[in-house]
Amino acid sequence: NELRSASTFRCLRMNVLSSSNRFLVLTAFMLFSMTVSLIEAGDMRLLVVTVATDDTDGYVRFMKSIEQFGLDVKVIGLGEEWRGGDVSRYAGGGHKINMLVRDLTPYKDDKDLVIMFTDSYDVVFLAGQETILTKFKDFDSQLVFSAEGFCWPDRSLADQYPRVLLGKRYLCSGGYIGYAPVIYESLMTSKIEDLGDDQLFFTKLYLNKEFREKHNMKLDHRSHLFQNLNGAEEDIEVRYDGSRSWIENIVYGTEPVMIHGNGPSKLRLNQLGSYVPSQWTADKGCITCDENSFQLDGKAEAEFPEVLLAVFSVSPSPFFRRFLERVAELNYPKSRISLRVYVLVCACITLSQKECMSNNVCLYEYVCVCVCVCMLVCMSTCACACGCVHAYVNLCVCSCVCTLVCVIGVQYY
């Protein structure tokens, strides 16, 4: 029994030591892997690339968000003529790819460089380099494209896409990220005309199973990196925490690093751009409201900025005349105000009763009087034919009363 107990103790001790050794080995391996990942992340560099030919308000907003997070950016095509067609009306944008091929050639062999391409006129960044690179590495992919819920521009390709259990299924070329050599290789897979469609170009590339598996090409189905707004405007909410505001996708529980107002969602992007990234915070309110402002004290009237004031009235509105009087009372030089009024209702709502009498209301009254007179003539003729004088008098009185009621009713209307 003593020998058996001693043997059992030695076995237990060896098992404990063996378990401890396995734990130490596993811990050491995890620490080594984390160290390697940190070293790799430290060696990786991020370059944001965009194509913009015009210095639009959207481009200024884009660059402002880039500068806020200190991102390195390369703008291609600024000041050049755009030859990619009117992409707001129909498919196009091949010129974008041809400009990328031309200007990204110097980076084609840089394996430590990660390139993130986005549009510029309708894009706002929400995070910096560290967050972007960390989320990109989590995909374990060499090339990641944004995703949306519409197969565009060729719907016939929808069934060729791999099935997705959760998230957006179809590729959107408004944002993608990958290693520089892979990005360049993808751009060089085939030629495209300037008027060709860039999204169709990358769609066919993604549907090429050989290329997709070679680079483990993926789509950002649940908006970890890219948030396309078209068809997903209700999927997101603005979050606030002290001095920070950001976007959260409440469907997938993710926080994208950029938002893209693709398609008809640009108005929604304009709204979001007033709050993110950190444009309005719970601590300080509107951060940018005082930007580019200047004092008017001591300036001559001719030095005041010219203001365009546009008034839209698309439905009958009470007190419209008083509203216009308030506009006239604005404490600003009238010579520096350009007023444009758009009214999509009957002009009578803004005119006095006398003015209305000379317009549509007069016509209504005339019609009502004519109808009543005709009724009077018909009924009096019948009464005379029957030889009933009292009936004739009663009909005349009733007809006059009806005419008066009609006139008063039209006036009230």
C-alpha positions in Angstrom: 0.0 0.0 0.0 2.8 2.4 0.9 4.6 1.6 -2.4 1.3 2.0 -4.3 0.7 5.4 -2.6 4.2 6.6 -3.3 3.8 5.5 -7.0 0.5 7.3 -7.2 2.0 10.5 -5.7 4.8 10.4 -8.2 2.4 10.0 -11.1 0.2 12.8 -9.8 3.3 15.0 -9.4 4.5 14.2 -12.9 1.0 15.0 -14.3 0.9 18.3 -12.5 4.4 19.2 -13.8 3.4 18.1 -17.2 0.2 20.3 -17.1 2.3 23.2 -15.8 4.8 22.7 -18.6 2.0 22.7 -21.2 0.5 25.8 -19.7 3.9 27.5 -19.8 4.5 26.4 -23.3 1.1 27.7 -24.4 1.6 31.0 -22.6 5.0 31.4 -24.2 3.6 30.7 -27.7 0.8 33.2 -27.2 3.2 35.9 -26.0 5.4 35.1 -29.0 2.5 35.4 -31.4 1.4 38.7 -29.9 5.0 40.0 -30.1 5.2 39.0 -33.8 1.9 40.6 -34.5 2.9 43.8 -32.8 6.2 43.8 -34.7 4.3 43.2 -38.0 1.8 45.9 -37.2 4.6 48.2 -36.3 6.3 47.6 -39.7 3.1 48.1 -41.6 2.3 51.5 -43.0 -1.0 52.9 -44.2 -1.5 55.1 -47.2 -5.0 56.4 -48.0 -5.5 56.9 -51.7 -8.3 58.8 -53.4 -9.2 60.2 -56.8 -10.5 63.8 -57.0 -10.4 66.1 -60.0 -12.2 69.0 -58.4 -11.8 70.8 -55.1 -15.5 70.4 -54.0 -17.1 70.9 -50.6 -17.2 67.1 -50.3 -13.5 66.9 -51.0 -12.8 69.6 -48.4 -14.8 67.7 -45.8 -13.0 64.5 -46.7 -9.6 66.1 -46.3 -10.6 67.6 -43.0 -11.4 64.2 -41.6 -8.1 62.8 -43.0 -6.2 65.6 -41.2 -8.1 65.1 -38.0 -6.7 61.6 -37.6 -3.3 62.3 -39.0 -3.6 59.9 -41.9 -1.1 59.9 -44.8 -3.1 60.5 -48.1 -2.3 60.6 -51.8 -4.7 62.5 -53.9 -4.7 61.6 -57.6 -6.0 63.7 -60.4 -6.6 67.0 -58.7 -7.0 69.7 -61.4 -7.2 67.1 -64.2 -10.1 66.7 -66.6 -12.5 63.9 -65.6 -13.1 61.5 -68.4 -15.0 58.8 -66.5 -18.5 60.0 -67.4 -21.3 61.2 -65.2 -21.3 58.5 -62.6 -24.2 60.1 -60.7 -26.5 59.3 -63.6 -25.1 56.1 -65.1 -22.3 53.5 -64.8 -18.8 54.7 -65.4 -15.6 55.6 -63.5 -13.1 53.6 -65.5 -10.9 56.7 -65.7 -10.4 56.3 -61.9 -8.7 52.9 -62.4 -6.5 54.1 -65.2 -5.3 57.0 -63.0 -4.6 54.6 -60.1 -2.5 52.3 -62.4 -0.5 55.3 -63.5 0.2 56.8 -60.0 0.5 53.6 -57.9 3.3 52.0 -59.9 6.0 53.2 -57.5 4.4 51.2 -54.7 3.8 47.9 -56.5 6.7 46.1 -54.7 6.3 47.6 -51.2 5.1 44.6 -49.1 5.0 46.6 -45.9 2.6 49.2 -47.3 -1.2 48.8 -46.9 -3.2 51.0 -49.3 -6.7 52.0 -48.5 -8.6 53.4 -51.4 -11.8 55.4 -50.9 -13.9 57.9 -52.9 -13.5 61.5 -51.6 -16.5 63.6 -52.5 -18.9 61.5 -50.4 -16.6 59.9 -47.7 -15.8 60.8 -44.1 -13.1 59.0 -42.1 -13.9 58.1 -38.4 -10.6 56.5 -37.2 -6.8 56.6 -37.4 -4.1 54.4 -38.7 -3.8 52.0 -35.7 -7.5 51.2 -35.7 -7.7 50.7 -39.4 -4.7 48.4 -39.6 -5.8 46.4 -36.6 -9.2 45.8 -38.2 -7.7 45.0 -41.5 -5.4 42.3 -40.0 -8.4 40.8 -38.3 -9.8 39.9 -41.7 -6.7 37.7 -42.4 -7.0 38.8 -46.0 -4.8 40.4 -48.5 -7.6 42.4 -50.1 -10.9 43.6 -48.6 -13.7 45.4 -50.4 -16.7 47.2 -48.9 -20.1 45.6 -49.3 -23.6 46.8 -50.0 -27.1 45.3 -50.4 -27.4 45.9 -54.2 -25.8 44.1 -57.1 -24.8 47.1 -59.3 -24.4 47.8 -62.2 -25.0 44.3 -63.5 -27.8 42.6 -61.6 -27.5 39.4 -63.7 -24.3 38.6 -61.7 -26.1 38.5 -58.3 -26.4 34.7 -58.3 -22.7 34.2 -58.9 -21.8 35.8 -55.5 -21.0 33.5 -52.7 -23.8 33.1 -50.1 -23.6 35.2 -47.0 -25.4 34.2 -43.8 -25.3 37.6 -42.2 -24.4 41.0 -43.8 -24.4 42.7 -47.1 -23.6 40.4 -50.0 -22.4 42.5 -52.9 -19.2 44.3 -53.7 -19.0 48.1 -53.6 -15.9 49.7 -55.2 -16.2 52.9 -53.1 -13.7 51.6 -50.5 -11.2 48.8 -50.4 -7.9 48.0 -48.5 -5.1 45.7 -49.2 -1.3 45.2 -49.5 0.2 47.5 -52.1 1.5 44.7 -54.4 -2.0 43.0 -54.3 -3.8 46.2 -55.0 -1.5 46.9 -58.0 -2.0 43.3 -59.3 -5.7 43.7 -59.1 -5.6 46.9 -61.1 -3.5 45.2 -63.8 -5.6 42.1 -64.2 -7.4 43.6 -67.3 -7.7 46.8 -69.2 -10.6 49.2 -68.9 -11.8 52.1 -70.9 -12.2 55.5 -69.2 -15.9 55.3 -69.7 -16.1 51.7 -68.4 -17.4 50.9 -65.0 -15.0 50.5 -62.1 -17.4 48.6 -59.9 -18.1 46.1 -62.6 -14.3 45.8 -63.1 -13.8 44.7 -59.5 -17.0 42.7 -59.3 -15.7 40.4 -62.1 -12.4 40.2 -60.2 -14.1 39.1 -57.0 -16.2 36.5 -58.9 -13.0 35.1 -60.3 -12.7 32.2 -57.9 -9.0 31.6 -58.7 -8.0 35.2 -57.9 -10.3 35.4 -54.9 -8.8 32.3 -53.3 -5.2 33.2 -54.2 -5.4 36.4 -52.1 -8.1 35.3 -49.8 -10.1 38.3 -51.1 -13.0 39.2 -48.9 -16.0 41.6 -48.6 -16.6 43.6 -45.4 -20.1 42.1 -45.0 -20.8 43.6 -41.6 -19.2 47.1 -41.8 -16.2 46.5 -39.6 -14.2 48.9 -41.9 -16.5 50.4 -44.5 -20.0 51.7 -44.0 -22.0 52.2 -47.2 -25.1 54.2 -46.5 -27.2 53.4 -49.6 -29.9 51.1 -48.4 -28.5 51.1 -44.9 -29.3 54.6 -43.6 -31.4 53.1 -40.8 -28.7 50.6 -39.8 -26.6 53.3 -38.1 -26.8 55.7 -35.2 -24.5 58.5 -33.9 -23.0 57.8 -30.5 -21.7 60.3 -28.0 -19.3 60.0 -25.1 -17.9 63.1 -23.6 -15.6 64.8 -26.2 -16.1 62.1 -28.8 -18.8 61.2 -31.3 -18.8 58.3 -33.7 -21.0 56.0 -35.8 -22.2 52.6 -34.7 -23.9 50.0 -37.0 -26.7 48.8 -34.7 -27.6 45.8 -36.9 -24.1 44.2 -36.6 -22.8 45.9 -33.5 -19.7 47.3 -35.4 -18.0 50.7 -35.5 -16.8 51.4 -39.1 -13.7 53.5 -39.8 -15.3 55.4 -42.6 -18.8 56.2 -44.0 -19.6 56.4 -47.7 -22.7 58.2 -49.0 -23.0 56.1 -52.1 -25.9 56.5 -54.5 -28.8 58.6 -53.3 -27.6 58.6 -49.6 -25.5 61.8 -49.9 -28.0 63.9 -48.1 -27.8 61.5 -45.1 -24.0 61.8 -45.2 -24.3 65.6 -45.1 -26.4 65.3 -42.0 -23.9 62.8 -40.3 -21.0 65.1 -41.3 -22.4 67.7 -38.9 -21.8 65.4 -36.0 -18.9 63.0 -36.9 -16.1 62.7 -36.5 -16.5 64.6 -33.3 -18.0 67.6 -35.0 -20.6 67.8 -32.3 -19.9 66.4 -28.8 -21.8 66.2 -25.5 -19.2 68.3 -23.7 -18.7 71.1 -26.1 -21.6 71.1 -28.5 -20.9 72.2 -32.0 -17.1 72.2 -32.5 -17.0 73.7 -36.0 -19.8 76.3 -35.9 -17.3 79.1 -35.4 -14.8 78.0 -38.0 -14.1 80.4 -40.9 -16.2 83.1 -39.2 -15.3 86.8 -39.1 -16.5 90.0 -37.5 -18.6 92.5 -39.4 -18.2 95.4 -37.0 -16.7 98.4 -38.6 -17.1 97.1 -42.2 -18.8 99.1 -44.9 -22.0 97.7 -46.4 -20.3 96.8 -49.6 -17.8 94.6 -47.7 -20.6 92.4 -46.2 -20.8 88.9 -47.8 -23.6 88.5 -50.3 -26.2 86.1 -48.9 -28.6 83.9 -50.9 -31.9 83.4 -49.0 -34.1 80.8 -50.5 -37.7 80.3 -49.3 -39.7 77.2 -50.3 -43.4 76.9 -49.8 -44.8 73.6 -51.1 -48.1 73.6 -49.2 -50.6 76.2 -48.0 -49.1 77.9 -45.0 -50.8 80.4 -42.6 -49.2 83.8 -42.0 -47.0 83.6 -45.0 -47.3 87.3 -45.6 -46.1 87.9 -42.0 -43.2 85.5 -42.6 -42.1 87.6 -45.6 -42.4 90.8 -43.5 -40.0 89.2 -41.0 -37.6 88.5 -43.8 -37.7 92.1 -44.8 -37.0 93.1 -41.2 -33.7 91.2 -41.0 -30.9 93.3 -39.7 -28.7 92.9 -42.7 -28.1 95.2 -45.7 -30.8 94.4 -48.2 -28.4 95.2 -51.1 -26.3 92.2 -50.0 -29.3 89.7 -49.9 -30.4 87.8 -52.9 -33.9 86.4 -52.3 -35.4 83.5 -54.1 -39.0 82.4 -53.3 -40.4 79.1 -54.6 -44.1 78.6 -54.2 -45.9 75.4 -55.3 -49.4 76.4 -54.2 -52.3 78.7 -55.3 -51.0 82.3 -55.3 -54.2 83.4 -53.5 -52.9 82.2 -50.1 -50.4 85.1 -50.2 -52.7 87.8 -51.6 -55.2 90.0 -50.0 -58.9 89.5 -50.4 -59.1 92.3 -53.0 -56.3 90.7 -55.0 -58.0 87.3 -54.9 -61.2 88.8 -56.1 -59.5 89.8 -59.3 -58.1 86.3 -59.8 -59.4 82.8 -59.4 -62.1 83.6 -56.8 -63.8 86.0 -59.3 -64.0 83.1 -61.7 -65.6 80.8 -59.1 -68.2 83.5 -58.2 -69.0 84.1 -61.8 -69.7 80.4 -62.4 -71.9 80.2 -59.2 -74.0 83.3 -60.2 -74.4 81.9 -63.7 -75.6 78.6 -62.4 -78.1 80.2 -60.0 -79.4 82.5 -62.8 -80.0 79.6 -65.0 -81.8 77.8 -62.3 -84.0 80.9 -61.7 -84.9 81.2 -65.4 -85.8 77.5 -65.7 -87.9 77.4 -62.6 -89.7 80.7 -63.4 -90.5 79.5 -66.8 -92.1 76.4 -65.4 -94.1 78.4 -62.8 -95.4 80.8 -65.5 -96.4 77.9 -67.6 -98.4 76.5 -64.7 -100.0 79.9 -64.0 -98.9 80.0 -60.4 -97.8 83.6 -59.5 -97.1 82.8 -55.9 -94.8 79.9 -56.8 -93.0 82.3 -59.2 -92.4 84.8 -56.4 -91.2 82.1 -54.0 -88.8 80.7 -56.6 -87.3 84.2 -57.3 -86.7 84.7 -53.6 -85.1 81.2 -53.1 -82.9 81.7 -56.2 -81.6 85.1 -54.8 -80.9 83.5 -51.5 -79.0 80.6 -53.1 -77.0 83.0 -55.2 -76.0 85.0 -52.1 -75.1 81.9 -50.2 -72.9 80.7 -53.0 -71.1 84.1 -53.3 -70.5 84.2 -49.5 -69.2 80.6 -49.5 -66.7 81.3 -52.3 -65.5 84.3 -50.5 -65.0 82.3 -47.3 -63.2 79.6 -49.3 
